[in-house]
């Protein structure tokens, strides 16, 4: 998140919360659905552009509640810089 310009502050969390709220309401971005012992889930794809101007693809999983609402479960940032922006892989040090 640092590369994207999102810090672990109230402001940074608000930026992410707003993005996830929009993602949950957007039509046509469901990549897949699945069911397990914890319920029904959908994975939604989105493009997040942070305050730094850098972007990442997010795969966000929501649990589908019985009343039809979506509850945030997880997010997996995809893409970005090789080695998480480090010049060398951590194994190369």
N, C-alpha and C positions, 0 to 999 in steps of 0.2 A: 504494500500500500504506500510505502514511502515514495517509490518511484512515481506513483500516480499523484502524489501530493496530498494524500489523505493521512492526517495524523490521528493518533489515539487521543482525541479531545472530544468535547461535546460537539464542536463544529464539524469535525471529521465524521463522527458517528451520525450526525444529522444529514450530512451529504449522502452517506451510504443508505440510510433509512429511506430518504426520499427516492433514491434510485430504485430500491427494492419494492417500494410501494407502487411505483410506475410499472415496473416489470410485472408485478402480480396482476395488474389491470390490463396490460397490453395483449391484444389478440394476435394470434399467429406466431408466437414465439415459444410454443411448447415443443421441446426437442424429443421428449419421451415421457412415459408414465410408467409407474410400477407400484406394486402392492406387496407389503410384507406384514409381519406380525404387528407392526406399529401403525399400520393404516395405509391409505392411498396417497401417493405422492406424484408430483409432476416436476420435471426438470425444465427450466426455462432458460433460454439463451438471451444475452444482451451484450451490448457494447457500452462499456463505462469509460468516459473520458474524465479524468481527474482534474483538479485545479492546476496541476503542472502542465496540462495539455497532452500528457501521455495517455494512452488508451490500453485497455485489456478487455478480452472477452470474458464474461462471467457466465458460469453455469450455476444457476441458483435453484435449489430444491425447496419446494413448498409442500407441506402436508395439507391435504384436502380435508377440512373438518366436515362433520356430518351436516352442518348448517350451510355448507357451500363456501365458507370463507377459507382463505389460505393462510397458513401459519408458516413463517420463515423457518427453515430447518438448517440449511448449509449453503455456502457459496464457495465455488472453486474458481479462482482466477486462472485464466488460460492465456498463453502467449506471453509477450513481454521480451525482455532481453535475455540472451543466453547467460547462464550462470547467475541468474537473478541480478544482473547488472554489474557483477564483479568482473574484473579484468580477466581473472583466471578461475577455473573451477576450483572449489575448495579442496579437491583431491590433489591439485597441482602444487599446493603450498608445502 
